[in-house]
Amino acid sequence: MRRATSTYERKNNENRRRSWFNGPFFNMFSSEPPSPERRQSVEIKRPQSFIEERSRPKLYKFLSKATKRYVKTPIEIKNVPEQQQHHHQDDIPQTSLIKPDEDEADRIQLKNDLVKLAFEGEFLLPFDYQELENAKILDVGCGPGSWCIDLATRYPNIQVFGVDNVDMFPLQHTLPINCHLSVCDVLHGLSEFPDANFDVIHIRFMILSLTTAQYQKVISDCWRLLKPGGYIEILETDLIVYSAGPLTQKMNKEMIEIAISRGYDPREQANLLNHVTLEQETEKQR
């Protein structure tokens, strides 16, 4: 949507996370250059294998682990300057379905790769970033910074800012000089930034991190931060796997029930995003 012009030290991952798609296979489907090779760290077995399968936890048990409060241990923050340590010790709200650990950082990287594969690139807005000289871009809920790093690397003439409420970032000296990642609670109004400061604001896959009311507040804050004529890009999922068989339909139902029980309603949030889009389009035409 466009704003109207009128009014822890981490274990073995100090550098950016490597792509899950590597080599010529990925290049068959995408114009993106290959990413550094990544070794598999877990055993992946094809379903319906003749080999006896291990018992698998139910979806509810997997998601229930995310309700535990996540606090970095003293070992993980021992090299962080004292004045910055409070960022690393903040608890994640108990309602969150997503636990901000190494596995989640890997999943965010994988989702970034899948979006690149699906859309043959990452950047869907109707303009060329190369034309945005000295523009400022904000990624809300940036995770380990995959989207920010890719954008900053490709377009060195713009400044890319990423914020997340947990530090999953690569070390600063490994980032492009025009990429700035910082810890920031997006529910506190993004007050670290002045009004009308960004040309583009990007939000992706926050549907299990924000309730409907929280999402509405974040969008309102982003609208305030957007320059006249700027764009907000939001990419979300309704959590439904389509063309599903009986087992997948059961998973769909269980996933939605769990999300709703924790205060997240994907369909309500989808309606919110449609409403916001129409509302801003109406404002643009005034």
N, C-alpha and C positions, 0 to 999 in steps of 0.2 A: 504494500500500500504506500501511497505517496502523500506527503504533507503538502497542503495547499501553500502556494507561494505568497499568498496575501497576508495573511496575519503571521621437604622434610628431608628434609634430606630424604631422598627416595632410593629404594634398593634397586641398583642396576639400571636406572632409567633417568640418568641426569640429562641426557639429550632428549630430543623430541621422540615420541613413540613411533616405531616403524610401522609402515603400512602392512596390512594383512594380504594385500594383493601385490604380487611380484612377478617380474619376468614377462615373457611373451604372451602368456595366457591372458593377463589383464589387458595388455596392449591390443589384443584382438577386439576388445569391446570398448576401449576408451582411447581417446587421443592424449590422455595424460601420460607423462613420462613415468617409467617404472620407479618404484620406491626401493630403498635398500632391502635386502633379503631379511626376512624374519624367520627364525626357527620356531617350529611348533613346540610349545611348552606343555601341552596336554595331549593325551591320547584321544584320537577321534576315530570312532568306529561307525561304519555304515549301519543304518537300521536294518533289521531282518537278517543280520549276520548269522551264520551257522555257529559261530563262536558264542558260548554262553555269555549273556550280558549280565553286567553288574546291576544290582537293584538301583533304581533311580528315585531321588526324592520327588515328592509331589511339588507342583508349582507353588502351592500355599506355603509349604515348609521352606522353599527357597526364598520366597519373598518375605517371610516372617523374620528372617535373619536381618533384614534391613531395618527393623524397628529398634535394634540395639543402638545405643548411643555410641558414636564413633569419636574417640579422642586419641590423638597421636601420643605415643609414649614418649618419655623423656629421651630415650635413645634416638628417636626419630627427629627430635628437634634440638639436639645438643649443639649443632653448629649454626643454629639460627640466632641472629642477634637478639638480645633480650627484649628490646623495644618492639620487635616484630613477633615475638612468640605468641602473643594473645591471638593472632590470626589463626595460628595452627592448633590452638587448643579449644576453639569454639565448638560447641556441640552442634550436631545437625538436629533439626527438629524431629521429635519422635514420630511425627506423621509421615515423614519422608519414606517413600518406597525404595529409594535408591541409596545404597550404602557407598560412600565415596572412598573406595579403596582401589588397590591396583587393578583388580579385575574389572571394576567399573571404568577405570581409565582406559583399559584395553577395549572394552565394549564401545566406548565413545569413539575411539580411533577406528574401530571396525565400522560403526555407523557412518563415519565420515567417508570411509572408503566405498561403502555401498552407495551412498548418495552420489559420489563421483562417478561410479559405474553406471548408475541408473540414469543420470542426467547428462552424462558425457562431460563432466566438469562440475564445478561447485557453485557458480555464481549466476543466478537466474534473472537478475534485474535487467531492464531494457536499456542499458547504456554500457559503455566501455569504461572500465576502471582506469584505463590509461589516460582518459580525458580528464580525470579528476585530479588535477595537479594540487598537491598539498591537502588533499581531502582527509577527513577524519572518519574512521569507521569504528563502530562499537559492536562487539559480540557479547550478548548477555547470556550468562550461563555457559561459558566457553569450555568448561572441563579442562582437559590437558592442553588446550590451545591449538588443536589440529587445524581447524578452519582458519584461525588467525594467522598461523604460521604459513600455511599455503598461500593465503591472500597476500601477506606481507612479502613473501619471497617472490611471488610473481610480479607484484606491482610495487617496486621500491619507492615510487613517487608519492605514496600515500602513507598515512600513519594509522596503524591498526591497534585498537585497544580491546582487550578481552578481560571480562570480570567473572569471577565465580566465588561462591562462599567458602570454598575449600581449595587449598593449594595442592593441585595436581600438576603444576607447571614444570616444564624443563628449567634448568638453571638459566639465569638471565643471560650469561655470557654466550650461551648456545643459540639464542634467538636472533633473528634478523634485527638490525638496529632500529627498524621502523615498526617493530612488534612489541607491545607493552602489555604484559599480563599482570593482574593484581587481584588480591583478595578483597571482595566487596560483597556485602549482603544486599542483594538486589531488592529485598523487601523494605529496605530503609530509605527508599526514594532515590537511589543513585545520586545522592547529594554531593558526591565527590566531583561531579561534573557540572559545569555551568549550563544554563538554558541555551537552546539553539546552538549547540556545539558540534553536532555530528551531521555528516552528509548522508550516511547510511547506517542503520541499526539492524542487526541480524539476531534472530532468535530461532533456535532449533531444538526440537525434542525436549521440551520442558514440561510436557503434559503430566509426567509422574513426579515432578519436582515442585509444582505449584498447583494449589487448588484453584477453582474457578475465580474466586474473589481475589486471590493473590495474583493470578495471571492478569486480571483486569487492571489491577493497580500497577503492575509492571508495565503494561502497554501504555497506560496513561502517563507514567513517568518517562517512558521512552519518547512518547509524542512531544513532551515538554523539551526533551533534549535535542530533538531533531530540528535542523535548520529548515526554514521555509524552502520548499522545493525538494526536500530530501525524501528518502525512502525508508520504510520499515519492511524487512523481509522476514516472514514467519513461516517456518516449515514444521508441520506437526503430523502426527498419526492418530487415528482413532483406536488403535490397539487391536483392530479386528483383522484376522487372516481370512481373506476371501477365497472362494472356490474351495471351501474346506470340507474334508471328510468328517466322519463321526468323532474321531479322537480330537481333531483340531477344533471342531465346534465345541466340544467339551472344554478344551483349553481356553477358547475365546470366552465362554461363559464364566469360567472360573476366574480368569484374569480381570474381567469387568467387575465381577462381584467383589473381588479383593480390593480393586482400586476404589470403588464406591465406598466400601467399608472404611477406608482410610481417608475419605474426604476428597477423592479425585473422581470426577465423572467425565470421561473422555468425550462423550457426545455433547454434554452440556458445554464443555470447553470449546468444542468445534462450533457450536451455535454462537458462543461468545465471539469467537474470532470472525465469523461471518458477519455478526452484528457490528463489530468494531470496524470491519472493512467498509460496510455500507455507510456507517455513520461518518467515517472520514471522507468517503467519496462525496457524500452530501455536503460536507463542510468545504471540500475543494471546489464544488460547483457554485458556491455562494459568491 
